[in-house]
Amino acid sequence: MKGKRYSPEEIVKMLREAEGAKSAREVIRRYNVSEQSFYRWKKVYAGMDVPDLKKLKAIQEENLRLKKLVADQALKISLLEDVNSKKW
């Protein structure tokens, strides 16, 4: 069964609550998430605010775009090398 997906903003809110007066177990129970998910989120989003999340998302999108560009160029180079190596 697929669980609920939380947005990064909601995750940061949960982590902030856990840092405050409430314990992590209370927050985990209230939002009905697994401990594994909570601590994985804590590792990724620790110390971040909403503006930081927006920057992170922009950087990830740019990296994805650049990886696609490099893959396309590598494919074109490979095709050109194949065409060049054949003797007509």
SULGI-V497184 format. One record per backbone hydrogen bond with DSSP energy under -0.5 kcal/mol. NH is the residue of the N-H (numbers start at 1). CO is the residue of the C=O. Records with the same first field share a line. If there is no record, write none. Layout:
NH = CO + CO
This chain:
6 = 4
11 = 7
12 = 8
13 = 9
14 = 10
15 = 11
16 = 12
17 = 13
18 = 14
19 = 15
20 = 16
22 = 17
27 = 23
28 = 24
29 = 25
30 = 26
31 = 27
32 = 28
33 = 28
38 = 34
39 = 35
40 = 36
41 = 37
42 = 38
43 = 39
44 = 40
45 = 41
46 = 42
48 = 45
53 = 49
54 = 50
55 = 51
56 = 52
57 = 53
58 = 54
59 = 55
60 = 56
61 = 57
62 = 58
63 = 59
64 = 60
65 = 61
66 = 62
67 = 63
68 = 64
69 = 65
70 = 66
71 = 67
72 = 68
73 = 69
74 = 70
75 = 71
76 = 72
77 = 73
78 = 74
79 = 75
80 = 76
81 = 77
82 = 78
83 = 79
84 = 80
85 = 81
86 = 82
88 = 86
